[in-house]
């Protein structure tokens, strides 16, 4: 008898091949579509929590927070240029996370890093979106992570609950996490909120600093001084007389008392 290669003998007791159900096919297609959609999203739109903590005590941490609403484009353009000053002041001694709100929500909260290029790249990918301010969620999230010593916030107006802000600021003060506000008062609406920012910062042991989008060099100096403060407090700041921003920061810290 000649072999017939177009036939395959199947034992009678062999189970029939599985037939995928319609529901499982639909689920598989949905999962594939969702994975593809997430892969296409810009990194800045994905809320990234810092990595899981290990048994090793983390280095001092700083959260660099920015109001990136529509009116803030000129200020954010200046801030983007100097983000690396935070980690270049004390290389390897401070980890920094970038937190940004725009469009009425916090759309970016990166992992902590001490790599200046990584921080600047993430900042470069952020665009301004119109919406209400959302500083308080950033402060609340910062409190959830250990070793965060300073939150630096660049903004102009405050549009949230003052009572809630005070409660969070008091919790930050008890935890030892300072709030430094780089307040842009270039418009009239921002000037009316200066007292609120001062109240919140003072409750944490921090202070309010001037922000000038037309002087990126001065901004870089202030951020470098704040980074030194985050690592070693006022004592280390006084020892770093090579930092031009140290004198200005110490002067403003003196005003909080």
Secondary structure, 3 states (H helix, E strand, C coil): CCCCCCCCCCCCCCCCCCCCCHHHHHHHHHHHHHHHHHHHCCHHHCCCCCCCCCCCCCCEEEEEEEECCHHHHHHHHHHHCCCCHHHHCCCCCEEEEEEEEECCEEEEECCCECCHHHHHHHHHCCCCCCCCCCHHHHHHHHHCCCCEEEEEEEECCCCCCHHHHHHHHHHHHHHCCEEEEEECCCCHHHHCCHHHHHHHHHHHCCEEEECCCCCHHHHHHHHHHHHHHHHHHHHHHHHCCCCHHHHHHHHHHHHCC
